[in-house]
């Protein structure tokens, strides 16, 4: 089961009816499985129909991202930048490509 943790700052940054959404961006031309994650706040009503819950009801993921994240311990934080909210994780910056290539993700990655 997923071990997704939201820091206090991330929980406080979410507005009413918002959740954190892990999106999947295809980066490979030869196969749809090659890609990367992004994380952003999204109104619950705007969640894609295929979004899958990751742990708590505050975190959802694109189906392809879910497959790679479901067993990983991931911490989500929010770092405000002026008026903008920037949600970040402790996943390494190339976590999606590593997952696709079958390489292990070493936790303690960059934020």
C-alpha positions as CSV (number, residue, x, y, z in Angstrom):
1,X,0.0,0.0,0.0
2,X,1.1,3.5,-0.6
3,X,3.1,5.5,2.0
4,X,2.4,9.0,0.9
5,X,3.0,11.7,3.5
6,X,2.0,15.3,3.3
7,X,3.9,17.8,5.4
8,X,2.1,20.3,7.5
9,X,3.0,23.0,5.0
10,X,1.5,21.0,2.1
11,X,-1.8,20.3,4.0
12,X,-2.1,24.0,4.9
13,X,-1.4,25.1,1.3
14,X,-4.3,23.0,-0.1
15,X,-7.5,25.0,-0.5
16,X,-11.0,23.8,0.1
17,X,-11.9,21.0,-2.3
18,X,-8.3,20.6,-3.5
19,X,-6.1,17.5,-3.6
20,X,-2.6,16.8,-4.7
21,X,-2.3,15.2,-8.1
22,X,0.6,13.3,-9.5
23,X,0.5,13.7,-13.3
24,X,2.4,11.7,-15.9
25,X,4.1,13.3,-18.8
26,X,5.2,11.1,-21.7
27,X,8.8,11.8,-22.6
28,X,9.5,8.9,-24.9
29,X,8.6,8.6,-28.6
30,X,8.8,4.9,-28.8
31,X,6.6,3.9,-25.8
32,X,4.0,5.6,-23.7
33,X,5.5,4.2,-20.5
34,X,8.6,6.5,-20.7
35,X,7.8,9.6,-18.8
36,X,8.1,11.8,-15.7
37,X,6.0,12.8,-12.8
38,X,4.8,16.2,-11.8
39,X,2.8,17.2,-8.7
40,X,0.3,20.0,-8.4
41,X,-2.8,21.0,-6.6
42,X,-6.1,20.3,-8.4
43,X,-9.7,20.9,-7.5
44,X,-11.4,17.6,-6.7
45,X,-14.1,18.3,-9.3
46,X,-11.4,18.6,-12.0
47,X,-9.7,15.2,-11.3
48,X,-9.5,13.1,-14.4
49,X,-12.0,10.2,-14.3
50,X,-9.1,7.7,-14.3
51,X,-7.3,9.2,-11.4
52,X,-6.4,6.7,-8.7
53,X,-6.2,7.4,-5.0
54,X,-2.7,7.1,-3.4
55,X,-3.1,6.5,0.3
56,X,-5.2,9.3,1.9
57,X,-8.1,11.0,0.1
58,X,-5.9,14.1,-0.4
59,X,-3.5,12.5,-3.0
60,X,-4.4,11.1,-6.4
61,X,-2.3,10.0,-9.4
62,X,-2.6,9.4,-13.1
63,X,-2.9,5.6,-13.7
64,X,0.6,5.3,-15.1
65,X,2.1,7.4,-12.3
66,X,0.1,5.3,-9.7
67,X,1.7,2.1,-10.9
68,X,5.2,3.5,-10.2
69,X,4.3,5.3,-6.9
70,X,1.9,2.9,-5.1
71,X,4.7,1.0,-3.2
72,X,7.1,4.0,-2.6
73,X,7.4,6.1,0.5
74,X,7.0,9.7,-0.8
75,X,6.8,13.0,1.1
76,X,5.0,15.9,-0.4
77,X,5.9,19.4,0.7
78,X,4.8,22.9,-0.4
79,X,7.2,25.8,-0.8
80,X,5.5,29.1,-1.5
81,X,7.2,31.3,-4.1
82,X,5.7,34.8,-3.8
83,X,2.0,34.3,-4.6
84,X,2.5,30.8,-6.0
85,X,2.3,27.4,-4.3
86,X,5.0,25.0,-5.4
87,X,4.4,21.4,-4.4
88,X,7.5,19.3,-4.4
89,X,8.4,15.7,-3.4
90,X,11.4,13.9,-2.2
91,X,11.6,11.8,-5.3
92,X,14.8,12.1,-7.4
93,X,14.3,14.4,-10.4
94,X,14.5,11.4,-12.8
95,X,12.3,9.1,-10.8
96,X,9.8,8.5,-13.7
97,X,12.4,7.5,-16.2
98,X,14.2,5.2,-13.6
99,X,10.9,3.4,-12.9
100,X,10.3,2.9,-16.6
101,X,13.8,1.5,-17.1
102,X,13.4,-0.9,-14.2
103,X,16.1,0.9,-12.1
104,X,15.6,1.3,-8.4
105,X,14.7,4.7,-7.0
106,X,17.1,5.6,-4.2
107,X,15.2,7.6,-1.7
108,X,16.6,10.8,-0.2
109,X,16.6,12.4,-3.6
110,X,16.4,16.1,-4.5
111,X,13.4,18.3,-3.9
